[in-house]
């Protein structure tokens, strides 16, 4: 049901080193690295993302994305 989710990180480099190590133990690796965001997962599908956070506010956003089988399913969800 959940396709992927992501968090923002105040110290992106330290977070990347941390997640490289701990997620590697679970069999996850970097599936995408676009400079300001890294997606971890398996088999070419990033399930967990970290993103560089450059804001001053302590409350950072979080992203969660759900899978849908069709555009019609998405429209029904919104309705």
HUTA-V638408 format. One record per helix or strand of 3 or more residues. SS is the DSSP state (a for helix, b for strand). FROM is the first residue (numbers start at 1). LEN is the number of residues. If there is no record, write none. Layout:
ss->SS from->FROM len->LEN
ss->SS from->FROM len->LEN
This chain:
ss->b from->2 len->8
ss->a from->12 len->14
ss->b from->29 len->5
ss->b from->37 len->6
ss->b from->45 len->8
ss->b from->62 len->5
ss->a from->71 len->8
